[in-house]
Structure formats: structure tokens, C-alpha cells
Amino acid sequence: MPTRNFKLFPLVLAILLSGCGSADAPQKTQTTPPIPVGVVAVGDAARGAGPLVSGVVRARQEAALAFAVPGRITQLLVNEGDRVAAGQLLAQLDMTEVNAGVSAGRAELARAEAELGRQRELFAKGWVTKARVETAEATASAARAQVASRGFAQRYARITAPAAGTVLARSAEQGQIVAAGTPIMTVSQAGGGLVLRVALTDSQLTGLRVGQVVTVSVPAVSGPPVAARVIELGGRSDARTGTFEAELALPPLAGLRSGMIGSARLPVAAVRDTLAIPASAVFQARADEAFVYVVDNQQRARIRRVTLGRVDNRSIEVLSGLTRGEQVISRGLSRLREGVVVAPQPASGS
């Protein structure tokens, strides 16, 4: 009998062990809870803000004023910042020589016309030839031209305001001798408003159109950014810098003056028919290729190879590997591997 009991012991032990194994089985087959991740729909990823360009506030209508004749400035009647009325005298040259020239010209014209009259009378009586009359006519014509030229000098030895406005700059002083055409002052025209003049690259220029609205900030003037309208785009680039000038019409702002520094946030240029995803969704990027995790129909993370295009500070253009509307994981990538179950949540700020 004892021998028979020992023979049954291995069988009982096996039964007990198998029973213990079956009790532990449910613990070994338990599934890992889904990993929470942030997802974004392909094509709906944020593209980031447009480029920021700087410029200078200027009056929309400015005129650089100069004397049309050389001379010494005897009157300089305005300073920078002064408001002026249309036709107001702003500066004048020494008129002594100019007036003397006008008087001499008028005297010469009177003499030439008198001589012309005398020659015509003599020609009518047959005492002089036609050539003598023609010479007198030419002399009188030259004298009239001289009077007109010196009258022009007399008129333009004075600078008057072309319209009501403000003196923006004055680059000469009383008593200074200036050449004809040398700018003396710059005057803005009232009612023209102020603009922000910015320099743009060719690619930035092509992304703008006249009438488009952009956001502008002027640090010297307190307050939030304001909307400015594009009113002019340069027709040719600057020979030295290769940039194009654009003018953005500014709204009336208290304290805004010509010469202040401002900046404009340009709109994002339209992207050709391609897709974009957040930069945070990409891993193992090399050259123009990388990998992303895509959520499949079973809520599992699947690795996908993609071809990359243009990159900015927030998003990446995808040229191939994804289709619009697919759910790409953009947050929580470090906890993922191929095939794991995920709990997708809309990602904000990715």
C-alpha cells in the first residue's frame, strides 16, 4: 500500500501545479491600457505665422523742395515739424543779382524791339534789305527769351509750399550758398496719411497684392498691432539690395510720426497643393525623408515613411506618404512602438 501511495504522488502534484497555472493565466493575458496621444488631421496642421519685415513710417505724399537756380539763401522761414499752408513762402535766395538780371533783360528787349521797328520802317521805304530786318527780328526774339529765362529765375529763387502739410526735414541754413536743384527741405501733404515702407524679397513680394491687409506694429506708439492695407508694390528691385519696396497705409494713430520704425507681419504665402503636418509629428528625419505614426482603424499606431518638402518653425510640408484627413500622432511619440493601441486626443498647439 505505501508503494502505491508513492506512485500516486507525482500525479497529484501535476494536478495541483496545473491548477495553479490556470489560476494565474488571466493575469498574463491582460492587455496594456491604450496610450494617450495627441493627433492632428493631415492638411489641417498649423502653418505658423508669416515672415516679419521691418520698415520706416513715412508720409504717403512727400515733396523734396529745391531752388531752380543757384544762389545764397537769405530767408529760411520754417523749421522741422512746422505746419505750413498752401503757397506759404518757405525760403528765398538773395534776389539782388536775380532782379538785376531781370531788369537788364527787359532793357535789352526794349532796345531790340525798337531796333526791329526802325528796320521795318526803313525796309518799307526801300532803304535796307530784307536780311537787315530778319537780323533785327532774331535779336528781338533772343531778347524775349532772355527775359523769360530771367523771369523764371526770379520766380524760382523762392520756395513755396505746394500744399498744406508739415515740414519733415530741413537740410540747409540761412546764408548757405546752394546749387540749383539741391534739396532744401521735405514737406508732407496734409490728408495723404502715413505709410510704412518696407523692403521685401522677390518671394515675399509675390505673396502680396494691392488691397491686401497685413498686421503692423510701431513700438514707439503704444497699443496693440493694427491692420494696414497694401497700397503700392515696387515695380523694380533696388540695384544695391535687390529688394522691392512696398507701402502699407497706416490708420490714424496718436503720436505717429514720419521716421518711426515699424514692423509688418506678412501673410503666409499660399502653398501649392500639398499637405502639412506639425514638426512635432516627425522622427528619424534624414535629408528629405522621415517617419511618422499614423492611427489606423483599430486605434493602433502604425509607422509610415514620408517625403518632406518645405519646413518652417512649426510645420512641415509632406510631399508623399500621407493622405488628407489621416490622423497623425504629434504628441506622445516617445512611448510608442509599432502596433500599440492608442487613445487619440486632438492636439492643440502642436
Secondary structure as the mmCIF struct_conf table of DSSP 4:
data_model
#
loop_
_struct_conf.conf_type_id
_struct_conf.id
_struct_conf.beg_label_comp_id
_struct_conf.beg_label_asym_id
_struct_conf.beg_label_seq_id
_struct_conf.end_label_comp_id
_struct_conf.end_label_asym_id
_struct_conf.end_label_seq_id
HELX_RH_AL_P HELX_RH_AL_P1 PRO A 2 LYS A 28
TURN_TY1_P TURN_TY1_P1 THR A 29 THR A 29
HELX_LH_PP_P HELX_LH_PP_P1 GLN A 30 PRO A 34
STRN STRN1 ILE A 35 ALA A 41
TURN_TY1_P TURN_TY1_P2 VAL A 42 GLY A 43
BEND BEND1 ALA A 45 ALA A 45
STRN STRN2 LEU A 52 ALA A 59
BEND BEND2 ARG A 60 GLN A 61
STRN STRN3 GLU A 62 ALA A 66
BEND BEND3 ALA A 68 VAL A 69
STRN STRN4 GLY A 71 LEU A 76
TURN_TY1_P TURN_TY1_P3 GLU A 80 GLY A 81
STRN STRN5 ARG A 83 VAL A 84
TURN_TY1_P TURN_TY1_P4 ALA A 86 GLY A 87
STRN STRN6 LEU A 89 LEU A 93
HELX_RH_AL_P HELX_RH_AL_P2 THR A 96 ALA A 124
TURN_TY1_P TURN_TY1_P5 LYS A 125 GLY A 126
BEND BEND4 TRP A 127 VAL A 128
HELX_RH_AL_P HELX_RH_AL_P3 LYS A 130 ARG A 155
TURN_TY1_P TURN_TY1_P6 TYR A 156 ALA A 157
STRN STRN7 ARG A 158 THR A 160
BEND BEND5 PRO A 162 ALA A 164
STRN STRN8 GLY A 165 ARG A 170
TURN_TY1_P TURN_TY1_P7 GLN A 174 GLY A 175
STRN STRN9 ILE A 177 VAL A 178
TURN_TY1_P TURN_TY1_P8 ALA A 180 GLY A 181
STRN STRN10 PRO A 183 GLN A 189
TURN_TY1_P TURN_TY1_P9 ALA A 190 GLY A 191
BEND BEND6 GLY A 192 GLY A 192
STRN STRN11 LEU A 194 LEU A 200
HELX_RH_AL_P HELX_RH_AL_P4 ASP A 202 THR A 206
TURN_TY1_P TURN_TY1_P10 GLY A 207 GLY A 207
TURN_TY1_P TURN_TY1_P11 VAL A 210 GLY A 211
STRN STRN12 VAL A 213 SER A 217
TURN_TY1_P TURN_TY1_P12 PRO A 219 ALA A 220
BEND BEND7 VAL A 221 VAL A 221
BEND BEND8 GLY A 223 PRO A 224
STRN STRN13 VAL A 226 LEU A 233
BEND BEND9 GLY A 235 ARG A 236
TURN_TY1_P TURN_TY1_P13 ALA A 239 THR A 241
STRN STRN14 PHE A 244 ALA A 249
HELX_LH_PP_P HELX_LH_PP_P2 LEU A 250 PRO A 252
TURN_TY1_P TURN_TY1_P14 ALA A 254 GLY A 255
TURN_TY1_P TURN_TY1_P15 SER A 258 GLY A 259
STRN STRN15 ILE A 261 ARG A 265
HELX_LH_PP_P HELX_LH_PP_P3 LEU A 266 ARG A 272
BEND BEND10 ASP A 273 ASP A 273
STRN STRN16 LEU A 275 PRO A 278
HELX_RH_3T_P HELX_RH_3T_P1 ALA A 279 ALA A 281
STRN STRN17 PHE A 283 ARG A 286
TURN_TY1_P TURN_TY1_P16 ALA A 287 ASP A 288
STRN STRN18 GLU A 289 VAL A 295
TURN_TY1_P TURN_TY1_P17 ASN A 297 GLN A 298
BEND BEND11 GLN A 299 GLN A 299
STRN STRN19 ARG A 300 ARG A 300
STRN STRN20 ALA A 301 VAL A 311
BEND BEND12 ASN A 313 ARG A 314
STRN STRN21 SER A 315 SER A 320
BEND BEND13 GLY A 321 GLY A 321
TURN_TY1_P TURN_TY1_P18 ARG A 324 GLY A 325
STRN STRN22 GLN A 327 ARG A 331
HELX_RH_3T_P HELX_RH_3T_P2 LEU A 333 ARG A 335
TURN_TY1_P TURN_TY1_P19 GLU A 338 GLY A 339
STRN STRN23 VAL A 341 VAL A 341
STRN STRN24 VAL A 342 PRO A 346
BEND BEND14 SER A 348 SER A 348
#
